[in-house]
Amino acid sequence: MKSKIVLCILMIFMLFTMSSCKVKNYSRMEEVYYNAILSKSSLSATKAYYVLVYRTGCAVCEVVEPYACEYANIVKKYPAIDKIYVLNKSDKKNNGGIAAGSGATTNTAVGATNYTQIKLATAPVLLKIKSGRVVAMYDTKTKILEELNSLLSKYE
């Protein structure tokens, strides 16, 4: 009887632990700072990864969030696939340099090989990075959701 109770408590604890490991919002995703945005691929020169740039309080960022989190959970299951990181554009201390100048309306990132070349006027923006270079930029809600849904559809 005692061993059944212990086993039951252990199972409940395991279920709780497993469910709490799920990525449910940006704060649970792995973060990257502006000055390290291009250096995550140092482990594998051929592997790509994504960086989702968001802003605190941004309505469109909140629409994109569940899709990014769902993909982050898939990455946990399949570590060999392209990872996703987040960068909070509202964090001026660590990421202030990513903001385009005052009055700027366009995003500049594709082809960047130095982090200082990445300047974003809007959020959210999804960047695809490979071999220390930004190879793709998705800077509208529609484009971001299309890319994330494309990634998600491969693992459903």
N, C-alpha and C positions, 0 to 999 in steps of 0.2 A: 504494500500500500504506500509506504513512504517513498519507495523508488519511483512509483507511478506519479506521485505528486512532484517530485524533483524533475522527472522527465517532462512532465507537462509544463512546469515553470521554465525549464530550459528551452522548450519548443516555442513558447510565447516570447521569450527573450530573443531568440533567433529570428522570429518573424518580425518583431519590432526593429531589430538591428538591420535586417535586410531592407525593410521598407523605408527606414530613415536614411539609407544610403542613396536613395534615388535623388537625382537632381530635379528640383522643383522650381527653382528660380535662379536668376543670374548670380545671386550671392553664393550659391552652392556650386557654381561652375569654376573651373580653373581660370585664374586671372593672369593677364600679361600686362606689363606696363609699356608705355609708349617707347621708351629707349631700348626695350628688348623685343619689340614687336617682330623684327625680322630674324631674330636669333634662335627661335625655337626649333628650327630644322637642322641644327648643328649635329644632331644624333644621326640623321640620315639625309644625305644630300638629295636623294630622289623622292623623299616623302613630302607630301604637301600637308598643310594644315589651314584651318580657318580661324579668323579673328573677327568676332562680332563686336563692333563698336556701338555702344548704346549710351543713352543719357538718362539719368535719374529723372523720373516724372514725365517722360516722353510717352505719349499715348501710342504711337506706332511701335515703339520699342516694346511696350507691354503686349501688343498683338503678336509680335515676333517671338517673344520670350518662351511660350510653351513649345514651339517648334524647335528652338535652339536647345532647350532642356531635354526634349525627347531625343534629339540627335546625340547630345552629351551622354545620355543613358545608354544609347546604342554603342557609343565609343567605349563605354565601360565594359560592355559585353564582348566587343570585338576590338581589342586594343591595336590590332594591325591596321585599322582603317584610319583615314585622315582625322586628326583630333580637331576639337574646336575650343577656343579660348574666348574670353570676354575682356573687353577694355571699357571701363567706365569713363566716358568723355567728361563727366561732371567732376571727376577727381582732378582738380586743377593742379594739385601739388605734384602728382605723379604723371599725369597725362595732359597737362595744359598745352604742351607744344603741338599736339595733334590738331588743335582747332585752327581752322583757316583764319586769316585776318578779318578784322571787323568789316562787315558789309560784304564779305565774300559769299558767293552763292553756289560755287562749284566745288566738287571733291577732286583731289589730285592724289593718286596712289598707284595706278597701274604702271608697272615698269620700275617702281622705286626699288633701289638697292641699299639705300640709307634711310633710316627711320625719319630723318629730318625732311625727307622729300614727301612724306605722307602728310597731307593737310586736308582736313575734312570740315566742310561747312555744315553738314547735316548729320543726323543720326536717326535711325540706325544705318549702319553700313557693314556689310559682310565682305571681308577681304579674304582672298585665297592666296596663300603664300607658299612658294616652293623654291628651294635652293637659295634662300635669302633674298627673294625678289617677289614683289606683288605681281601675280599673274592674272588675277581677275578681281573685279570690284562689282558688287551688287549694292546699289545705293537707293533703291526704292523698295517700298514694302512688297510690291508685286515681284520684283526680281529676287529679293531675299527669300520670300516664301517659295518661289519656284525652285530655287537652288536647294533649300532645305528639304522641300518635299521630294525632290529628285533623289537626294541622299537617303532620305527616310524610306522611300519606296524600294530601295535595294535591299533593305534588311527587315521588311515586314513579313 
